[in-house]
Amino acid sequence: MTANQNIYVVLTGTGTAFSGIIKWFTKAELNHASIAFDSELREVYSFGRKKAYNPFVAGLIRENFVHPFYSSADCAIYQLRVSKTEYETMYNHVKGMMDHQERYKYHLLGLIGVLLNVKINREDAYFCSHFVASVFEESAVHPVAKPSCFVTPEDFAASLCAHKIFSGKLSCYMRRTHGQLVQASCVHTPGSPVPAAVAAQMMRLKEDRVEGVV
C-alpha cells in the first residue's frame, strides 16, 4: 500500500420529488452527499433511502450506483488525498457503523436545524452531508470549516472545487470507470472479430470521453 490514499466525496441529484423538496430549501442542484473509498465507487456510504423507490424508510446505507434508480442522476465527484492512517481510520469507522446499521436513523430534524442555524441533537441520527463530514472528523480532516451538523452538500461543492475530478451523469462515470476495468481484462487477438458485448462497451467508452469529464 502507498503512503497516501484517496477518499471521494460524491454529490448527486436524482430528480425525485423528495430531492426536489430539498432543492427548494437549499437551491442546490446536487443535494445528496456520499463518501466513497475507491475511484470505481464500489464502496459508497451515506444516509438515505434504504429502498430505492421509498423515501420514507431511510438510514445508513451502502449505495449501489449501478442501480437503475441512478440512471439519470447528475453528479460531481471530488478526490481528496489523505494519509494511510487517516484513510484506515475513516474506513474502519464506517465499517463499524455498518456492523450496527439498524441502529442509525435519518435525521430529518437536523435538516431543519441547518436552515435555522440551530444544532438539533438526536442520538445515532444523521442526514447525508452531516454523516460525510462526521466521517472526516474522525481523522481530524475538515474539508468544510464548520461543524459537521451544519455541513450541506453545497458546502462540499464550494470547499472542494479544486478537487473535482468529474461532473456530469453518474451513469456515464460508472460506465467509464467500470468499462475500463472490463476492457483491460479482455484479451483480443489482432485480426479476430471483437465480441459484440465488448464492441458495445468500447463504443460507450468512446462516447463517454466527450461528455461529463471536467
C-alpha positions, 0 to 999 in steps of 0.5 A: 500500500502507498503512503497516501490514499484517496477518499471521494466525496460524491454529490448527486441529484436524482430528480425525485420529488423528495430531492426536489423538496430539498432543492427548494430549501437549499437551491442546490442542484446536487443535494445528496452527499456520499463518501466513497473509498475507491475511484470505481465507487464500489464502496459508497456510504451515506444516509438515505433511502434504504429502498430505492423507490421509498423515501420514507424508510431511510438510514445508513446505507451502502449505495449501489450506483449501478442501480437503475434508480441512478440512471439519470442522476447528475453528479460531481465527484471530488478526490481528496488525498489523505494519509494511510492512517487517516484513510484506515481510520475513516474506513474502519469507522464506517465499517463499524457503523455498518456492523450496527446499521439498524441502529442509525436513523435519518435525521430529518430534524437536523435538516431543519436545524441547518436552515435555522442555524440551530444544532438539533441533537438526536442520538445515532441520527444523521442526514447525508452531508452531516454523516460525510463530514462526521466521517472526516472528523474522525481523522481530524480532516475538515474539508468544510470549516464548520461543524459537521451538523451544519455541513450541506452538500453545497458546502462540499461543492464550494470547499472542494472545487479544486478537487473535482475530478468529474461532473456530469451523469453518474451513469456515464462515470460508472460506465467509464470507470467500470468499462475500463476495468472490463476492457483491460481484462479482455484479451483480443487477438489482432485480426479476430472479430471483437465480441459484440458485448465488448464492441458495445462497451468500447463504443460507450467508452468512446462516447463517454470521453466527450461528455461529463469529464471536467 
